[in-house]
Amino acid sequence: MPSKIILFIFISLLQSFAFADGPLKVLGVVSVYDGDTLRVNLDCDASLFCDNMPIRLRGIDAPEIRGKCEAEKEKAIQARNVLRALIEQSTKEGREVVLHEPERGKYFRLVADVYIDGLSVGQALINQGLARSYNGGKREGWCG
């Protein structure tokens, strides 16, 4: 009987927390791992689901911190630093950082389009040569 009550409460919480209702506002950055992966605190009522939430930027591939060559690792650090600066500076300045069309991906992460005041963060990284457009399939290498 207690397990049914817990299950009911859990399902009720999940129903009250729906990603499909629109963009999610980012309150702050917890950490940035690389150019396409970060953890943020989201503006929502269910802290269990909104604090320290892992996010993967949709539509881009950034170099990996644990890359196959030094060039990839160096570019990954650059991408991470640029992403961190963009998000942290924007939240400190009170600019709107939002996740559009969030959905669950692998590893419990949210996959979303990330925007700052209406501008795509992923596209900014692509424009600086720190990420590539990616929509599935085999990824190109970063080692030349």
BARORO-63293 format. One record per atom (N, C-alpha, C, O): atom name; residue number from 1; chain; x, y negated, z negated. Coordinates in pm, whole numbers, plus 50000, padded with zeros to 5 digits. Atoms other than C-alpha are relative to their C-alpha. Layout:
N
- atom|seq|mol|X|Y|Z
- CA|NUM|A|X|Y|Z;
...
//
This chain:
144
- atom|seq|mol|X|Y|Z
- N|1|A|50081|50120|50000;
- CA|1|A|50000|50000|50000;
- C|1|A|50085|49873|50000;
- O|1|A|50059|49783|50080;
- N|2|A|49917|50121|49998;
- CA|2|A|50271|49740|49914;
- C|2|A|50068|49978|50136;
- O|2|A|50085|49864|50179;
- N|3|A|49935|50016|49870;
- CA|3|A|50444|49810|50247;
- C|3|A|49904|49942|50103;
- O|3|A|49947|49868|50192;
- N|4|A|50099|50057|49908;
- CA|4|A|50121|49727|50433;
- C|4|A|49983|49851|49975;
- O|4|A|49964|49773|50068;
- N|5|A|50013|50142|50034;
- CA|5|A|50097|49397|50249;
- C|5|A|50121|49923|50054;
- O|5|A|50105|49815|50111;
- N|6|A|49879|50064|49949;
- CA|6|A|50457|49311|50335;
- C|6|A|49995|49989|50151;
- O|6|A|50030|49885|50208;
- N|7|A|50012|50001|49855;
- CA|7|A|50397|49405|50698;
- C|7|A|49900|49893|50044;
- O|7|A|49926|49821|50140;
- N|8|A|50100|50101|49967;
- CA|8|A|50084|49187|50707;
- C|8|A|50057|49859|49986;
- O|8|A|50036|49775|50073;
- N|9|A|49940|50132|50022;
- CA|9|A|50273|48890|50563;
- C|9|A|50103|49969|50108;
- O|9|A|50107|49858|50161;
- N|10|A|49898|50018|49897;
- CA|10|A|50560|48939|50808;
- C|10|A|49936|49967|50135;
- O|10|A|49980|49875|50204;
- N|11|A|50068|50025|49872;
- CA|11|A|50324|48955|51108;
- C|11|A|49934|49862|49998;
- O|11|A|49936|49792|50099;
- N|12|A|50061|50133|50011;
- CA|12|A|50141|48646|50982;
- C|12|A|50104|49890|50020;
- O|12|A|50078|49791|50088;
- N|13|A|49893|50098|49982;
- CA|13|A|50469|48457|50962;
- C|13|A|50042|49992|50146;
- O|13|A|50063|49882|50199;
- N|14|A|49960|49999|49859;
- CA|14|A|50565|48564|51313;
- C|14|A|49898|49928|50087;
- O|14|A|49935|49855|50179;
- N|15|A|50103|50065|49921;
- CA|15|A|50233|48446|51450;
- C|15|A|50001|49849|49981;
- O|15|A|49969|49774|50073;
- N|16|A|49997|50145|50025;
- CA|16|A|50274|48106|51287;
- C|16|A|50123|49935|50060;
- O|16|A|50133|49813|50065;
- N|17|A|49876|50052|49944;
- CA|17|A|50615|48071|51448;
- C|17|A|50011|50045|50144;
- O|17|A|50067|50152|50172;
- N|18|A|50000|49963|49859;
- CA|18|A|50574|48075|51824;
- C|18|A|50092|49906|50077;
- O|18|A|50078|49784|50066;
- N|19|A|49910|50081|49921;
- CA|19|A|50847|47954|52057;
- C|19|A|49931|49942|50124;
- O|19|A|49976|49840|50176;
- N|20|A|50061|50038|49873;
- CA|20|A|50611|47920|52353;
- C|20|A|49922|49869|49992;
- O|20|A|49873|49821|50095;
- N|21|A|50081|50120|50014;
- CA|21|A|50438|47609|52214;
- C|21|A|50067|49874|50052;
- O|21|A|50005|49768|50051;
- N|22|A|49932|50118|49948;
- CA|22|A|50694|47372|52362;
- C|22|A|50144|49998|49957;
- O|22|A|50194|50094|49897;
- N|23|A|49859|50009|50035;
- CA|23|A|51047|47251|52315;
- C|23|A|50022|50003|49849;
- O|23|A|49936|49959|49772;
- N|24|A|49961|49997|50142;
- CA|24|A|51222|47309|51982;
- C|24|A|50106|49894|49977;
- O|24|A|50204|49886|50052;
- N|25|A|49904|50106|50031;
- CA|25|A|51405|47016|51827;
- C|25|A|50112|50055|49913;
- O|25|A|50088|50129|49818;
- N|26|A|49881|49961|50077;
- CA|26|A|51759|47073|51698;
- C|26|A|50023|49894|49893;
- O|26|A|50035|49775|49924;
- N|27|A|49974|50093|50111;
- CA|27|A|51816|46918|51355;
- C|27|A|50149|49982|49976;
- O|27|A|50194|49874|49938;
- N|28|A|49856|50008|50022;
- CA|28|A|52186|46997|51330;
- C|28|A|50072|50122|50050;
- O|28|A|50011|50227|50072;
- N|29|A|49916|49891|49952;
- CA|29|A|52472|47214|51445;
- C|29|A|50064|50069|49880;
- O|29|A|50119|50003|49792;
- N|30|A|49933|49921|50103;
- CA|30|A|52594|47493|51220;
- C|30|A|50141|50033|50048;
- O|30|A|50238|50013|49975;
- N|31|A|49870|49966|49944;
- CA|31|A|52875|47612|51447;
- C|31|A|49988|50013|50152;
- O|31|A|49879|50032|50206;
- N|32|A|49993|49979|49856;
- CA|32|A|52984|47634|51810;
- C|32|A|50109|50103|50023;
- O|32|A|50224|50081|49985;
- N|33|A|49902|49894|49980;
- CA|33|A|53155|47957|51913;
- C|33|A|50080|49977|50128;
- O|33|A|50203|49981|50127;
- N|34|A|49933|50026|49873;
- CA|34|A|53233|47884|52278;
- C|34|A|49912|49905|50081;
- O|34|A|49823|49841|50025;
- N|35|A|50072|50097|49918;
- CA|35|A|53096|47683|52571;
- C|35|A|49855|50032|50028;
- O|35|A|49782|49946|50077;
- N|36|A|50140|49968|49975;
- CA|36|A|52767|47868|52593;
- C|36|A|49931|50066|49880;
- O|36|A|49820|50119|49894;
- N|37|A|50057|49937|50119;
- CA|37|A|52703|47995|52238;
- C|37|A|50019|49911|49878;
- O|37|A|50130|49869|49847;
- N|38|A|49993|50081|50120;
- CA|38|A|52619|47797|51926;
- C|38|A|49894|50044|49900;
- O|38|A|49805|50123|49933;
- N|39|A|50100|49976|50105;
- CA|39|A|52423|47813|51600;
- C|39|A|49950|49864|49953;
- O|39|A|50028|49773|49928;
- N|40|A|50060|50127|50038;
- CA|40|A|52180|47539|51505;
- C|40|A|49891|50021|49896;
- O|40|A|49843|50133|49875;
- N|41|A|50120|50002|50084;
- CA|41|A|51912|47449|51254;
- C|41|A|49891|49933|50082;
- O|41|A|49911|49825|50137;
- N|42|A|50111|50050|49920;
- CA|42|A|51577|47398|51423;
- C|42|A|49894|49935|49912;
- O|42|A|49883|49966|49793;
- N|43|A|50108|50068|50069;
- CA|43|A|51287|47176|51325;
- C|43|A|49874|50085|50007;
- O|43|A|49797|50074|50103;
- N|44|A|50122|49920|50008;
- CA|44|A|51019|47424|51224;
- C|44|A|49978|50041|49855;
- O|44|A|50065|50023|49770;
- N|45|A|50040|49971|50137;
- CA|45|A|50841|47548|50914;
- C|45|A|50057|50129|49943;
- O|45|A|50062|50145|49821;
- N|46|A|49955|49868|50048;
- CA|46|A|50984|47900|50892;
- C|46|A|50153|50004|49996;
- O|46|A|50216|50043|50094;
- N|47|A|49854|50009|50007;
- CA|47|A|51342|47854|50768;
- C|47|A|50068|50133|50028;
- O|47|A|50181|50136|50077;
- N|48|A|49944|49869|49971;
- CA|48|A|51399|48229|50794;
- C|48|A|50033|50013|50149;
- O|48|A|50130|50078|50186;
- N|49|A|49983|49990|49856;
- CA|49|A|51367|48191|51171;
- C|49|A|50067|49877|50061;
- O|49|A|50103|49880|50179;
- N|50|A|49955|50127|49942;
- CA|50|A|51497|47836|51214;
- C|50|A|50136|49953|49953;
- O|50|A|50198|49870|50019;
- N|51|A|49870|50042|50051;
- CA|51|A|51811|47798|51005;
- C|51|A|50109|50093|50053;
- O|51|A|50093|50215|50054;
- N|52|A|49885|49922|49953;
- CA|52|A|52145|47909|51149;
- C|52|A|49962|50091|50117;
- O|52|A|50005|50206|50124;
- N|53|A|50051|49922|49888;
- CA|53|A|51975|48024|51470;
- C|53|A|50103|50006|50113;
- O|53|A|50150|49902|50160;
- N|54|A|49907|49988|49888;
- CA|54|A|52208|48164|51739;
- C|54|A|49932|49965|50133;
- O|54|A|49821|50010|50161;
- N|55|A|50053|50048|49872;
- CA|55|A|52155|48000|52080;
- C|55|A|50101|50031|50110;
- O|55|A|50221|50012|50093;
- N|56|A|49919|49981|49879;
- CA|56|A|52286|48097|52424;
- C|56|A|49943|49907|50105;
- O|56|A|49824|49910|50133;
- N|57|A|50046|50091|49896;
- CA|57|A|52269|47828|52691;
- C|57|A|49964|50079|50125;
- O|57|A|50046|50155|50177;
- N|58|A|50049|49929|49883;
- CA|58|A|52063|47959|52982;
- C|58|A|50064|49942|50126;
- O|58|A|50084|49821|50138;
- N|59|A|49961|50043|49867;
- CA|59|A|52196|47948|53334;
- C|59|A|50146|49963|50019;
- O|59|A|50184|49913|50125;
- N|60|A|49858|50029|49983;
- CA|60|A|52566|47905|53266;
- C|60|A|50085|50116|49947;
- O|60|A|50040|50196|49865;
- N|61|A|49899|49909|50051;
- CA|61|A|52874|48117|53212;
- C|61|A|50122|49915|49967;
- O|61|A|50178|49849|50055;
- N|62|A|49881|50074|50043;
- CA|62|A|53155|47962|53011;
- C|62|A|50111|50100|49971;
- O|62|A|50083|50217|49943;
- N|63|A|49889|49909|50031;
- CA|63|A|53502|48110|52958;
- C|63|A|49989|50052|49856;
- O|63|A|49930|49988|49770;
- N|64|A|50009|49933|50131;
- CA|64|A|53540|48346|52661;
- C|64|A|50120|49966|49913;
- O|64|A|50233|49961|49960;
- N|65|A|49894|50027|50098;
- CA|65|A|53740|48261|52349;
- C|65|A|50098|50117|49996;
- O|65|A|50219|50097|49983;
- N|66|A|49914|49880|49998;
- CA|66|A|53873|48618|52357;
- C|66|A|50019|50047|50145;
- O|66|A|50005|50165|50176;
- N|67|A|49989|49974|49857;
- CA|67|A|53936|48596|52730;
- C|67|A|50113|50093|50038;
- O|67|A|50191|50139|49954;
- N|68|A|49904|49903|49947;
- CA|68|A|54151|48814|52951;
- C|68|A|50138|49939|50025;
- O|68|A|50235|50013|50040;
- N|69|A|49871|50065|49976;
- CA|69|A|54427|48556|53004;
- C|69|A|50005|49869|49922;
- O|69|A|49903|49821|49872;
- N|70|A|49983|50125|50076;
- CA|70|A|54568|48244|52839;
- C|70|A|49922|49885|50063;
- O|70|A|49867|49801|49991;
- N|71|A|50073|50109|49933;
- CA|71|A|54411|48016|53102;
- C|71|A|49852|50003|49961;
- O|71|A|49792|49899|49935;
- N|72|A|50141|49988|50040;
- CA|72|A|54064|48150|53018;
- C|72|A|49981|49958|49854;
- O|72|A|49887|49886|49822;
- N|73|A|50010|50034|50142;
- CA|73|A|54124|48118|52643;
- C|73|A|50011|49849|49978;
- O|73|A|49938|49792|49898;
- N|74|A|49982|50145|50012;
- CA|74|A|54245|47758|52681;
- C|74|A|49876|49926|50049;
- O|74|A|49830|49831|49985;
- N|75|A|50120|50064|49947;
- CA|75|A|53947|47663|52898;
- C|75|A|49881|50024|49909;
- O|75|A|49794|49938|49896;
- N|76|A|50108|49970|50095;
- CA|76|A|53715|47834|52648;
- C|76|A|50004|49905|49881;
- O|76|A|49900|49859|49833;
- N|77|A|49986|50093|50113;
- CA|77|A|53853|47617|52368;
- C|77|A|49956|49859|50043;
- O|77|A|49890|49789|49966;
- N|78|A|50045|50131|49948;
- CA|78|A|53801|47305|52584;
- C|78|A|49848|49995|50008;
- O|78|A|49786|49898|49964;
- N|79|A|50146|49996|49985;
- CA|79|A|53443|47409|52663;
- C|79|A|49932|49995|49863;
- O|79|A|49834|49923|49844;
- N|80|A|50056|49999|50135;
- CA|80|A|53371|47481|52296;
- C|80|A|50008|49861|49938;
- O|80|A|49911|49813|49880;
- N|81|A|49982|50131|50060;
- CA|81|A|53512|47146|52187;
- C|81|A|49908|49895|50062;
- O|81|A|49855|49809|49992;
- N|82|A|50090|50095|49932;
- CA|82|A|53312|46953|52448;
- C|82|A|49856|50025|49956;
- O|82|A|49783|49930|49925;
- N|83|A|50136|49969|50043;
- CA|83|A|52989|47135|52358;
- C|83|A|49977|49955|49856;
- O|83|A|49875|49894|49825;
- N|84|A|50011|50040|50141;
- CA|84|A|53050|47079|51986;
- C|84|A|49987|49848|49989;
- O|84|A|49900|49797|49918;
- N|85|A|50003|50147|50007;
- CA|85|A|53120|46708|52040;
- C|85|A|49867|49945|50053;
- O|85|A|49809|49854|49993;
- N|86|A|50127|50047|49943;
- CA|86|A|52813|46660|52262;
- C|86|A|49885|50016|49901;
- O|86|A|49809|49922|49878;
- N|87|A|50113|49971|50089;
- CA|87|A|52572|46824|52017;
- C|87|A|50015|49926|49868;
- O|87|A|49920|49862|49821;
- N|88|A|49982|50064|50131;
- CA|88|A|52723|46694|51692;
- C|88|A|49983|49848|50008;
- O|88|A|49916|49789|49924;
- N|89|A|50011|50145|49985;
- CA|89|A|52755|46336|51814;
- C|89|A|49855|49959|50023;
- O|89|A|49808|49861|49967;
- N|90|A|50139|50033|49969;
- CA|90|A|52402|46337|51950;
- C|90|A|49910|50011|49879;
- O|90|A|49825|49925|49857;
- N|91|A|50084|49986|50119;
- CA|91|A|52245|46468|51630;
- C|91|A|50033|49891|49897;
- O|91|A|49943|49842|49829;
- N|92|A|49962|50107|50094;
- CA|92|A|52443|46216|51421;
- C|92|A|49943|49865|50042;
- O|92|A|49906|49784|49958;
- N|93|A|50051|50127|49948;
- CA|93|A|52329|45932|51646;
- C|93|A|49848|49997|50005;
- O|93|A|49789|49895|50041;
- N|94|A|50145|49995|49997;
- CA|94|A|51968|46044|51618;
- C|94|A|49941|50021|50138;
- O|94|A|49822|50001|50159;
- N|95|A|50050|49971|49866;
- CA|95|A|51943|46134|51986;
- C|95|A|49927|50133|49998;
- O|95|A|49956|50218|49914;
- N|96|A|50082|49880|49999;
- CA|96|A|51694|46404|52074;
- C|96|A|50073|50116|50068;
- O|96|A|50104|50110|50187;
- N|97|A|49942|49877|49947;
- CA|97|A|51851|46748|52118;
- C|97|A|49891|50106|49990;
- O|97|A|49842|50136|49881;
- N|98|A|50111|49904|49999;
- CA|98|A|51593|47007|52224;
- C|98|A|50035|50124|50081;
- O|98|A|50119|50121|50171;
- N|99|A|49992|49875|49926;
- CA|99|A|51568|47364|52345;
- C|99|A|49872|50015|50081;
- O|99|A|49763|50016|50025;
- N|100|A|50116|49981|49913;
- CA|100|A|51339|47409|52644;
- C|100|A|49990|50147|50041;
- O|100|A|50091|50213|50065;
- N|101|A|50031|49863|49959;
- CA|101|A|51177|47742|52732;
- C|101|A|50083|50104|49926;
- O|101|A|50143|50191|49989;
- N|102|A|49923|49900|50075;
- CA|102|A|51341|47939|52450;
- C|102|A|49936|50137|50009;
- O|102|A|49813|50151|50007;
- N|103|A|50046|49861|50001;
- CA|103|A|51314|48316|52466;
- C|103|A|50107|50085|49935;
- O|103|A|50224|50046|49929;
- N|104|A|49904|49910|50063;
- CA|104|A|51479|48608|52290;
- C|104|A|50088|50065|50105;
- O|104|A|50041|50111|50209;
- N|105|A|49905|49931|49915;
- CA|105|A|51791|48744|52451;
- C|105|A|50063|50114|49923;
- O|105|A|50009|50160|49823;
- N|106|A|49926|49895|50072;
- CA|106|A|52042|49007|52350;
- C|106|A|50051|49947|49868;
- O|106|A|50067|49826|49849;
- N|107|A|49936|50031|50128;
- CA|107|A|52183|49012|52000;
- C|107|A|49919|49905|49913;
- O|107|A|49976|49831|49833;
- N|108|A|50092|50083|50079;
- CA|108|A|51877|48833|51848;
- C|108|A|50014|49851|50029;
- O|108|A|49952|49769|49961;
- N|109|A|49983|50141|49968;
- CA|109|A|51989|48506|52008;
- C|109|A|49878|49947|50075;
- O|109|A|49803|50022|50137;
- N|110|A|50093|50067|49911;
- CA|110|A|51758|48254|52164;
- C|110|A|50078|49961|50124;
- O|110|A|50192|49914|50114;
- N|111|A|49943|50048|49874;
- CA|111|A|51834|48185|52528;
- C|111|A|49912|49882|50041;
- O|111|A|49790|49897|50051;
- N|112|A|50080|50120|49973;
- CA|112|A|51727|47832|52618;
- C|112|A|50079|49900|50083;
- O|112|A|50201|49903|50089;
- N|113|A|49941|50116|49936;
- CA|113|A|51789|47527|52830;
- C|113|A|50016|49894|49892;
- O|113|A|49918|49860|49824;
- N|114|A|49973|50098|50105;
- CA|114|A|51952|47272|52599;
- C|114|A|50012|49862|50065;
- O|114|A|50088|49843|50160;
- N|115|A|50001|50136|49946;
- CA|115|A|51887|46903|52664;
- C|115|A|50028|49898|49891;
- O|115|A|49986|49915|49776;
- N|116|A|49979|50115|50087;
- CA|116|A|52009|46581|52505;
- C|116|A|49938|49880|50071;
- O|116|A|49983|49841|50179;
- N|117|A|50071|50114|49940;
- CA|117|A|51775|46290|52575;
- C|117|A|49964|50026|50146;
- O|117|A|49977|49938|50231;
- N|118|A|50045|49965|49866;
- CA|118|A|51649|46472|52884;
- C|118|A|50108|50043|50097;
- O|118|A|50077|50077|50211;
- N|119|A|49890|49958|49913;
- CA|119|A|51993|46558|53026;
- C|119|A|50047|50140|49962;
- O|119|A|50062|50170|49844;
- N|120|A|49962|49861|50021;
- CA|120|A|52101|46921|53066;
- C|120|A|50144|50011|49949;
- O|120|A|50237|49963|50014;
- N|121|A|49867|49976|50056;
- CA|121|A|52395|47019|52845;
- C|121|A|50076|50099|50087;
- O|121|A|50195|50081|50113;
- N|122|A|49936|49903|49913;
- CA|122|A|52467|47320|53066;
- C|122|A|50053|49937|50127;
- O|122|A|50165|49966|50170;
- N|123|A|49956|50068|49878;
- CA|123|A|52484|47101|53375;
- C|123|A|50118|49908|49973;
- O|123|A|50207|49895|50057;
- N|124|A|49886|50085|50037;
- CA|124|A|52719|46861|53194;
- C|124|A|50128|50083|49992;
- O|124|A|50234|50038|50037;
- N|125|A|49882|49912|50007;
- CA|125|A|52956|47152|53123;
- C|125|A|50043|50046|50139;
- O|125|A|50162|50053|50168;
- N|126|A|49969|49961|49862;
- CA|126|A|52933|47267|53486;
- C|126|A|50069|49883|50071;
- O|126|A|50170|49903|50139;
- N|127|A|49943|50118|49934;
- CA|127|A|53006|46912|53608;
- C|127|A|50143|49973|49958;
- O|127|A|50222|49918|50035;
- N|128|A|49864|50020|50049;
- CA|128|A|53321|46903|53394;
- C|128|A|50091|50119|50030;
- O|128|A|50208|50120|49990;
- N|129|A|49920|49884|49966;
- CA|129|A|53441|47239|53529;
- C|129|A|50023|50095|49883;
- O|129|A|50113|50179|49888;
- N|130|A|49983|49918|50120;
- CA|130|A|53399|47404|53187;
- C|130|A|49901|50116|49994;
- O|130|A|49902|50194|49899;
- N|131|A|50096|49890|49990;
- CA|131|A|53120|47641|53292;
- C|131|A|49961|50014|50147;
- O|131|A|49986|49926|50228;
- N|132|A|50051|49974|49865;
- CA|132|A|52969|47794|53604;
- C|132|A|49853|50034|49991;
- O|132|A|49804|50081|49889;
- N|133|A|50139|49959|49992;
- CA|133|A|52614|47844|53711;
- C|133|A|49995|50153|49997;
- O|133|A|50074|50219|50063;
- N|134|A|50009|49854|50014;
- CA|134|A|52506|48197|53617;
- C|134|A|49855|50039|49974;
- O|134|A|49792|49988|49881;
- N|135|A|50138|49952|50018;
- CA|135|A|52173|48374|53654;
- C|135|A|49992|50151|50007;
- O|135|A|49898|50206|50064;
- N|136|A|49999|49854|50003;
- CA|136|A|52263|48737|53601;
- C|136|A|50098|50056|50103;
- O|136|A|50151|49984|50187;
- N|137|A|49908|49934|49909;
- CA|137|A|52473|48988|53785;
- C|137|A|50143|49995|49952;
- O|137|A|50171|49962|49836;
- N|138|A|49858|49997|50035;
- CA|138|A|52848|49021|53793;
- C|138|A|50055|49859|49987;
- O|138|A|50031|49774|50072;
- N|139|A|49939|50131|50023;
- CA|139|A|53038|48726|53651;
- C|139|A|50135|49992|50069;
- O|139|A|50208|50090|50081;
- N|140|A|49867|50024|49944;
- CA|140|A|53337|48572|53821;
- C|140|A|50099|49990|49884;
- O|140|A|50063|49948|49774;
- N|141|A|49897|50013|50102;
- CA|141|A|53662|48586|53628;
- C|141|A|50049|49856|49987;
- O|141|A|50026|49774|50076;
- N|142|A|49944|50132|50025;
- CA|142|A|53833|48281|53481;
- C|142|A|50153|50000|50009;
- O|142|A|50217|49900|49979;
- N|143|A|49854|49986|50001;
- CA|143|A|54189|48407|53531;
- C|143|A|50064|49981|50137;
- O|143|A|50181|50015|50156;
- N|144|A|49941|50028|49870;
- CA|144|A|54238|48309|53893;
- C|144|A|49983|50107|50093;
- O|144|A|50028|50097|50207;
//
